[in-house]
Structure formats: structure tokens, C-alpha cells
Amino acid sequence: MDITKESINGVSLFKVNILRATMKEAEEFKYLLSEEMNKGKFKLVVDLSECDYIDSTFLGTLVVTLKKVTSQGGDLRLIGFKPAVRSMFELTRMYRVFETFESKDEAVKSFT
């Protein structure tokens, strides 16, 4: 799976570089996010700008991670929705749960 990570001012940014984020990718992604939290990093941004589709399992991974990271005083923010992904968040009403931003700079700055 192609997920890149960079650190900007203490914020961990994960870019999901796959077209279809499904159950297969969700398990590995969950592991990567858990590893980051195990290192004491609780300010997370996930960039979904390359994803044309995410399934409910992948969305569930984001929700579980959000719960874990907020329980530690951190947060998980999202950027880069394509139309189909935006529709998924609207249909499931997850847009009410996650803070979303247009750019990584905006998302990173929101933590300060």
C-alpha cells in the first residue's frame, strides 16, 4: 500500500496514495496510525486527495483512530475530498464528526 508520512511542526501528515481505500488497505493503515500514536504523536492529518473511493471499513479505521487520539488529547483532521469520498462522508454524516480542511497548511495550522 502506498501511504507516505511527513512531519510538519509536530503534526503527522499521512497521504493515502491509492485510488480505492478498502478493507485490504484499512488494516495496514490502522497499524501505521497506531504506531504513530505509540510514539506519542497525537496530532494527525490524513490526506485523502488521491482516493476516488473509500469503503466503510476504511472509514471505520478513521473513526476508531479519531476516538483513540482524542482520548489522548489529540485530534485527527482530514483534507482532500474528491466528490465520491465527500458523498460518503455526507451520507454517513461523518462530516459532522471530522474537521476537514482544503489544504495541508490549513490543517497543520489548526493545531496551533
Stockholm file with secondary structure:
# STOCKHOLM 1.0

chainA/1-112         MDITKESINGVSLFKVNILRATMKEAEEFKYLLSEEMNKGKFKLVVDLSECDYIDSTFLGTLVVTLKKVTSQGGDLRLIGFKPAVRSMFELTRMYRVFETFESKDEAVKSFT
#=GR chainA/1-112 SS CCEEEEEETTEEEEEECCSEECHHHHHHHHHHHHHHHHTTCCEEEEECTTCSEECHHHHHHHHHHHHHHHHTTCEEEEECCCHHHHHHHHHTTGGGTSEEESSHHHHHHTTC
#=GC SS_cons         CCEEEEEETTEEEEEECCSEECHHHHHHHHHHHHHHHHTTCCEEEEECTTCSEECHHHHHHHHHHHHHHHHTTCEEEEECCCHHHHHHHHHTTGGGTSEEESSHHHHHHTTC
//
